[in-house]
Amino acid sequence: MRIATWNVNSLKIRLPRVEEWLMGRAPDVLMMQETKLADDSAPQMPFRMAGYELAHHGEGRWNGVAIASRVGLSDVSFGFDGRGPDVDGARFISAVCGGVQVISIYAPNGRALETPFYAAKLEWYARLGEWLERHADPNGDLVIGGDFNVAPADADVYDPAEYVGTTHTSAPERRGFQRLLDWGLVDAYRIHHPEGGRFTWWDYRAGNFHKGLGMRIDHLLVTRSVAERCVAAEIDRDARKGKLPSDHAPLWIDLD
């Protein structure tokens, strides 16, 4: 079973690339973020033609998360309360796919330290931790994937000195991420790739992708029962190349 996550940075613009990637990499489940679509504009038919059911949680021009599955799609819920967008927008969708609870998230960016946006990001992480404690079981099969907008360690950025005093690497953000691990989740990519220098996001500007100036801010966090089945993990840098790429690359894990 292959489970993937990808911040597509506009599903409308990137749909041809997503369709090509589905055909080439054949994930059983694909979580998407920043779809930037309303629910009635979600491309249900193209995904259906590719063999996938699509659950979409959007709000129009901003945010938006989705789950595409070819191994079943049930028990779909939207937002932390299960009914719709949270105060920070459409950033959370959950479903059961192939017997695994799959959650696609798009964490707030935070913009800059000591701003209301940064405070809202930390509050969002606190709510995510509370949701896990109330509604999930660390002994069950669960995957949270998406754009966490946090590089959890210095090895996850090209130069830690460049990020001093900025978001994505601050101690409070990293503590919010660590709380998820403490609850019972495992960074599935790190099971197979303990080395640094592996990134999922590169700024469009100044040729940062080709210079290797990136961050690892997209993650697949899994419960231990899923981690025990994880036989491979990879970041698909090739998907960041070519015409009209997202600024993020897809990340996937293979389960035995």
C-alpha positions as CSV (number, residue, x, y, z in Angstrom):
1,M,0.0,0.0,0.0
2,R,1.5,3.3,-1.1
3,I,0.4,6.5,0.8
4,A,1.5,9.9,-0.5
5,T,1.1,13.5,0.4
6,W,1.6,16.5,-1.9
7,N,1.0,20.2,-1.5
8,V,-0.1,20.9,-5.0
9,N,-0.4,24.7,-4.7
10,S,-3.6,24.9,-6.7
11,L,-5.2,21.7,-7.9
12,K,-6.8,23.5,-10.8
13,I,-3.5,24.7,-12.2
14,R,-1.6,21.5,-11.3
15,L,-4.3,18.9,-12.2
16,P,-2.5,17.7,-15.4
17,R,0.7,17.1,-13.3
18,V,-1.2,15.4,-10.6
19,E,-2.9,13.0,-13.1
20,E,0.5,12.3,-14.7
21,W,2.0,11.6,-11.2
22,L,-0.9,9.3,-10.3
23,M,-0.3,7.3,-13.4
24,G,3.5,7.1,-12.9
25,R,3.7,6.5,-9.2
26,A,0.4,4.7,-8.6
27,P,-0.2,5.6,-5.0
28,D,-3.2,3.9,-3.3
29,V,-3.9,7.1,-1.3
30,L,-2.9,10.7,-2.1
31,M,-3.3,13.5,0.4
32,M,-3.3,16.9,-1.1
33,Q,-3.0,20.4,0.3
34,E,-3.5,24.0,-0.9
35,T,-6.0,22.8,-3.4
36,K,-7.4,26.4,-3.5
37,L,-10.8,25.2,-4.7
38,A,-14.4,25.3,-3.4
39,D,-15.9,21.8,-2.9
40,D,-18.2,22.1,-5.9
41,S,-15.2,22.9,-8.1
42,A,-13.2,19.8,-7.1
43,P,-12.3,17.7,-10.1
44,Q,-14.2,14.6,-9.2
45,M,-14.5,13.2,-12.7
46,P,-10.7,13.2,-13.6
47,F,-9.9,11.4,-10.4
48,R,-12.8,8.9,-10.9
49,M,-11.4,8.2,-14.4
50,A,-8.0,7.6,-12.9
51,G,-9.6,5.0,-10.5
52,Y,-9.8,7.2,-7.4
53,E,-12.5,8.4,-5.1
54,L,-12.0,12.0,-4.0
55,A,-13.0,13.7,-0.8
56,H,-12.3,17.4,-0.8
57,H,-12.6,20.1,1.9
58,G,-12.1,23.6,0.5
59,E,-13.1,27.2,0.8
60,G,-12.3,28.7,-2.6
61,R,-9.1,30.7,-3.3
62,W,-7.2,29.7,-0.1
63,N,-6.2,26.6,1.8
64,G,-8.1,23.4,0.9
65,V,-7.2,19.7,1.6
66,A,-8.2,16.5,-0.1
67,I,-7.8,12.7,0.0
68,A,-7.9,10.6,-3.2
69,S,-8.1,6.8,-2.7
70,R,-8.4,3.7,-4.8
71,V,-8.6,1.4,-1.7
72,G,-11.9,2.7,-0.3
73,L,-12.9,6.1,1.2
74,S,-15.3,6.1,4.2
75,D,-15.9,7.9,7.5
76,V,-15.0,11.2,5.9
77,S,-15.0,14.2,8.3
78,F,-14.0,17.9,7.8
79,G,-12.3,20.1,10.3
80,F,-11.5,19.4,13.9
81,D,-15.2,19.3,14.7
82,G,-16.0,17.0,11.8
83,R,-18.4,19.5,10.1
84,G,-16.5,22.1,8.2
85,P,-13.8,24.7,8.1
86,D,-12.2,25.6,11.4
87,V,-11.4,29.2,12.4
88,D,-8.2,29.0,10.4
89,G,-9.9,27.6,7.3
90,A,-10.1,24.3,5.5
91,R,-7.0,22.6,6.8
92,F,-8.0,19.2,8.1
93,I,-9.8,16.2,6.5
94,S,-10.0,12.7,7.7
95,A,-11.1,9.4,6.1
96,V,-10.6,5.7,6.4
97,C,-8.8,4.2,3.3
98,G,-7.8,0.5,3.1
99,G,-8.3,0.1,6.8
100,V,-6.0,3.0,7.7
101,Q,-7.3,6.3,9.1
102,V,-5.8,9.0,6.9
103,I,-5.7,12.6,7.8
104,S,-4.6,15.3,5.3
105,I,-3.5,18.6,7.0
106,Y,-2.3,22.0,5.9
107,A,-0.8,23.8,8.9
108,P,-0.8,27.6,9.0
109,N,2.3,29.3,7.8
110,G,2.8,31.7,10.7
111,R,4.4,34.4,8.5
112,A,6.6,36.0,11.1
113,L,7.5,35.6,14.8
114,E,5.6,37.6,17.3
115,T,2.6,38.2,15.0
116,P,-1.1,37.2,15.3
117,F,-0.4,34.7,12.5
118,Y,2.3,33.0,14.4
119,A,0.2,32.8,17.5
120,A,-2.6,31.3,15.5
121,K,-0.2,28.7,14.1
122,L,0.8,27.6,17.6
123,E,-2.9,27.5,18.6
124,W,-3.7,25.4,15.6
125,Y,-1.0,22.9,16.6
126,A,-2.4,22.8,20.1
127,R,-5.9,22.0,18.7
128,L,-4.4,19.2,16.5
129,G,-2.8,17.7,19.6
130,E,-6.0,17.9,21.5
131,W,-7.9,16.3,18.6
132,L,-5.6,13.3,18.6
133,E,-5.9,12.9,22.4
134,R,-9.7,13.0,22.2
135,H,-10.5,11.2,18.9
136,A,-7.6,8.9,17.9
137,D,-5.9,5.9,19.2
138,P,-2.1,5.7,19.2
139,N,-2.4,1.9,19.0
140,G,-4.5,2.0,15.8
141,D,-3.5,2.4,12.2
142,L,-3.3,6.1,11.5
143,V,-1.4,8.4,9.1
144,I,-1.3,12.2,9.3
145,G,0.2,13.6,6.2
146,G,0.6,17.0,4.7
147,D,2.3,20.4,4.8
148,F,3.1,20.9,8.5
149,N,5.0,24.1,7.8
150,V,7.6,23.0,10.4
151,A,11.1,21.8,9.8
152,P,11.5,19.6,13.0
153,A,15.3,19.6,13.1
154,D,18.2,21.6,11.8
155,A,19.0,18.7,9.4
156,D,15.7,19.6,7.7
157,V,16.9,23.0,6.4
158,Y,19.8,23.8,4.1
159,D,21.4,26.2,6.5
160,P,20.1,26.5,10.1
161,A,21.7,29.9,10.5
162,E,19.6,31.3,7.7
163,Y,16.4,30.5,9.7
164,V,17.3,32.0,13.1
165,G,14.5,34.4,14.0
166,T,12.1,33.1,11.4
167,T,9.1,30.8,11.4
168,H,9.2,27.1,10.6
169,T,12.2,26.4,12.8
170,S,11.4,28.2,16.1
171,A,11.4,26.3,19.3
172,P,7.6,26.7,20.0
173,E,6.8,25.4,16.5
174,R,9.1,22.4,17.0
175,R,7.6,21.7,20.3
176,G,4.1,21.6,18.7
177,F,5.5,19.1,16.2
178,Q,7.2,17.1,18.9
179,R,3.9,16.9,20.9
180,L,2.5,14.8,18.0
181,L,5.4,12.4,18.2
182,D,5.1,12.2,22.0
183,W,1.4,11.2,21.5
184,G,2.6,8.2,19.6
185,L,3.4,9.1,16.0
186,V,6.6,8.3,14.1
187,D,8.2,10.4,11.3
188,A,8.0,7.7,8.6
189,Y,10.5,9.3,6.3
190,R,13.2,9.3,9.0
191,I,12.9,5.5,9.4
192,H,14.6,5.1,6.1
193,H,16.4,8.4,5.7
194,P,18.2,9.6,8.8
195,E,20.5,11.8,6.8
196,G,20.0,15.6,6.3
197,G,19.8,17.5,3.1
198,R,16.5,15.9,1.9
199,F,13.8,18.6,1.3
200,T,10.2,18.8,0.2
201,W,9.9,22.6,-0.5
202,W,12.0,25.1,-2.3
203,D,11.2,28.7,-2.9
204,Y,10.4,29.5,-6.5
205,R,12.7,32.5,-6.4
206,A,16.4,32.7,-7.3
207,G,16.6,29.1,-8.5
208,N,16.6,27.7,-5.0
209,F,15.5,24.3,-6.2
210,H,18.5,23.9,-8.4
211,K,20.8,25.3,-5.7
212,G,19.5,22.8,-3.2
213,L,18.2,25.5,-0.9
214,G,15.2,23.9,0.6
215,M,13.3,22.7,3.7
216,R,11.7,19.4,4.7
217,I,8.3,20.7,5.9
218,D,6.0,18.0,4.4
219,H,5.7,14.9,6.5
220,L,4.0,11.5,6.9
221,L,3.6,10.8,10.6
222,V,2.3,7.3,11.4
223,T,1.4,5.3,14.5
224,R,3.8,2.6,15.5
225,S,1.6,-0.2,14.0
226,V,1.9,1.5,10.6
227,A,5.7,2.3,11.1
228,E,6.3,-1.5,11.6
229,R,4.8,-2.1,8.1
230,C,6.7,0.8,6.5
231,V,9.3,-0.7,4.0
232,A,10.2,2.4,2.0
233,A,9.9,6.2,1.9
234,E,10.9,8.7,-0.7
235,I,10.6,12.3,-1.8
236,D,10.0,12.6,-5.5
237,R,12.2,15.5,-6.5
238,D,11.4,14.9,-10.2
239,A,7.9,16.1,-9.6
240,R,9.4,19.5,-8.7
241,K,10.9,19.8,-12.2
242,G,9.5,20.7,-15.5
243,K,6.6,23.1,-16.5
244,L,4.5,24.7,-13.8
245,P,5.6,22.6,-10.9
246,S,4.3,23.1,-7.4
247,D,6.9,24.5,-5.0
248,H,6.6,21.3,-3.0
249,A,7.5,17.8,-4.0
250,P,5.4,14.7,-3.2
251,L,6.4,12.4,-0.4
252,W,5.3,8.8,-0.1
253,I,5.7,5.7,2.0
254,D,5.2,2.0,1.1
255,L,3.5,-0.3,3.6
256,D,3.9,-4.1,3.5
